[in-house]
Amino acid sequence: MADVQQVNANITRMLDAVSRCEQSEGTDNYEVLIDRVEELQDQASEAFQSKLDIASLLAKLKKNQPLTPSDLKTLELLIVGDAEYYLKYETQFDNWKSELKRVMAEIDKLRSSPLDVDGLMHLQALCREAQRVLPEIFYYLDQKERASKFQAATRGPIDAEAAKYLTEIVRKMAGGTHDPPSGSF
């Protein structure tokens, strides 16, 4: 399990990789940076989980005991905390939508012109631009829906079937799989 000191050390390693990218823009340096960011994300997740009382929560879920507000907050943080914090700090969503609208308008203009070699290359470039922002828009909306589904599902008491399902999700997440199983929140 990662602790906060390890996370801080990895922040330094990642920032060193950023400096190398700024000094020399090359794929090798950016590949290292990608690895450092992924490693940092994993360590932050591990350190976060170590600060939660997952064992107590799992025991209550297994026995289908009522959850306290603190238990519900722990459950929320485990299952959709990543989504909620992403939504809280993401600032580019409107820019992505504007960029997509601009690209689609450019593609629309191409419909009325002959699609010669230049036009087809332009279309390919515009499609690449759309492919850059579409996953970002999709991810943002997916996280928003995940958080909303969780909130709706935990407004009332948690029945035995839901408790069993949540137990499995928490077990998988505490066991190192950071993403909830497919079809969940």
C-alpha angles and dihedrals in degrees: 000000000000120000129203093263090057090048091052091049090052092049087058091048091049093049089050088055089050089054091052090051091051091049095047122016103211136133092245093061093044091048089057090048091052089052092048093050092049091048091048092050091051092048093048089052092050093047090048092052091049089061093057129082095235095155093060092046092050091050091053093046092049091052092041090235120163114271122232120228087258091053091049090050090051090049091048093049092049097047106032105004090105090054094046094049092045089054091045095055103029109108104169102072095101090045091052091051091048091048091050091049090051092049092048090050089053090050090049089054089054091061090071096049130070111269097228122155092285092047093049092049089049089050090051091051091049091049089052089053090050090049089055096057102030094073090049092052091045093049092050093050092044091054090048091052092046092054092045093050091050092050091050093046095051100043093098134031117308111242125216094264093049091046090054091049093047091048089057092048093049091046092052092046094047089047093063103274102116098186119076115244115274115274092034133102 
